[in-house]
Amino acid sequence: MKPAHIRRLLTRACGAALAVAATALPLQSGAQTAAKPQPTRPNVIVILLDDVGFSDIGAFGSEIPTPNIDALAKGGLSFTQFYNNARCSPSRAALMTGTYPHQAGLGHLEGVDIPGAQGLRSKLLDRVVTLAEVAKSAGYYTAMAGKWHMGISHDVGPWNRGFDHSLTSPFGELYFPDQPQPLAQNVYIDGEKVPANSPRVGSGEWYSSDLYVDWQTKFFKQAEAEHKPFFLYMPFTAAHFPLMAPPEDVAKFKGKYLRGWEAVRRERFAKQKKLGIIPADAELPPALSGSYDWDKLTAADKDRFDTMMAVYAAVISRVDRAIGTLVERLKASGELDNTLILFMQDNGGNGESGPDGRLNGKGTPGSAQSVVWAGMNWATLENTPFQYFKHYTEEGGISTPLIAYWPKGIGAKQRGTLVTAPGHLIDVMPTLVDVSGASYPKSFNGNAILPMQGRSMMPAFSGQPLTRDKPIFWEHEGNRAVRDGQWKLVARFEQPWQLFDMNKDRAEMHDLAAAQPDRVKKMAQQYDAWAASSFVDPWREEYDKNSKGRQRQNWGGFEPVERAYAQKP
């Protein structure tokens, strides 16, 4: 161990409150045992992918090679029933604050600010605190590089919500320095607006997954210089539209999807059973109304769809490579063993643009001048084995893998195992508080702070069961759901409740509402009480000018609406 590293470990020693917990952790290989080791607070890194489906990494069934993410799963824990909030800003708000999105002020996207609303305020409000604010109060160095989407247009950025340093894309969509999209032309460096193609951001023709890791490397090196543990937030652009990846990476996948979405979906489904991600007797739902029959497409259509998925797969492959680079740099610095890495996604795969997807723009598909959206058919594959997509509170819209990796803090017997207890993004804040020794405040900067809504995941790190004393709730665009133990109540905007047994039917194929009206009534009352106490405003379609009526229709009815502005095959 390097002398500088030893000195830094000693300066980061916790107080007596953490000593008891730390002594139960396994010692790092090669550590001296002559004297009682000083407990240290772990570094914490939260990795968030964008618009990525439940089955898009190898450890959860994908054929896309993701060896670095898979290695985290093999050396850590994989949570198979973990949830997000079906959409970008709401998920980020829940993750960042440990409260439900409406409580944080972001019941919808940053652009939806409704006068007089309680939870549709387009920014993080002062009634919540962020992970960075809590970590910083405990002496952590705090930094982020990536997408924010929680209120920069309303003067709420990472620089005034607890982050010491940040490189921020305000809305995402950023892959290359020379993109024509307005939302990708500027970034913020510690609050200062800078052109994305400025040398201050990066040199040469960078790719954002790699760029973000380079900035995060600078940040954790600075934390080392300041002898502080660090909290890093890594919200990648991958794989938000417009999908972009270097041409050599796209070429690796071209032609691999000419078998079609249903054939690959069945292969992922079988692999998930083998891995134990889903039960051996799970059912695969049929394709949704409006989906295309691959066998009836022309050769030109198949080539077009294959190209779109090749770009998508390249985006996933490249973000995996970037995560591998980060892990290697942490290892080289002696930081990896005592770093808790949490990997997750902000919503299910994205069916926006309907069954046709989009493949237009100028230049080679995947280049900075191209416009590629994978579309609904490929999103069905991405979310295997579930139904529906981003926006919806069915499992396909709200399910994310969660991988927790921490060599020093996760017991050897637990590594490589699955955790099946339901969890949610709101659980990250209590976990951070547990592992860091921080105190969650009742007030902050003169404002009363809402309580955390989740529960810590720490017991799972030592093989203990995870329990909840409250159900998990969702609302987005009038779509709503309740998860209480094995039971899930779910409904579309202005549609009746459906009831599913998650132990037997997580794909939501067999509605039990008519057979169990008392359970439906009880869970609906739970939802109503939660909504009334959690700043959930009644949804109106006109709140989102881009919804185009999608909430009232199934995808078969929605498809012609999308075709009005999607390029046809």
Buried (B, 14 or more C-beta within 10 A) or exposed (E): EEEEEEEBBEEBBBEEEBBEBBEEBEEBEEEEEEEEBBBBBBBBBBBBBBBBBBBBBBBBBBBBBBEBBBBBBBBBBBBBBBBBBBBBBBBBBBBBBBBBBBBBBBBBBBEBBBEEBBBBBBBBBBBBBBBBBBBBBBBBBBBBBBBBBBBBBBEBBBBEBBBBBBBBBBBBBBBBBEBEBEEBBBBBBBBEEBEBBEEEBBEEEBBBBBBBBBBBBBBBBBBBEEBBBBBBBBBBBBBBBBBBBBBEBBBBBBEBBBBBBBEBBBBBBEBBBEBEBBEEEBBBBEBBEBBBEBEEBEEEBBBBBBBBBBBBBBBBBBBBBBBBBBBEBBEEBBBBBBBBBBBBBBBBBBBBBBBBBBBEBEEBBBBBBBBBBBBBBBBBBBBBBBBBBBBBBBBBBBBBBBBBBBBBBBBEEBBBBBBBBBBBBBBBBBBBBBBBBBEBBEEBEEEEBBEBBBBBBBBBBEEEEBEBEEBBBBBBBBBBBBBBEEBBBBBBBEEEBBBBBBEBBBBBBEBBBEEBEEBBEBBBEBBEEBBEEBBBBEBEBEBBEEBBEBBBBEBEEBBEBBBEEBBEB
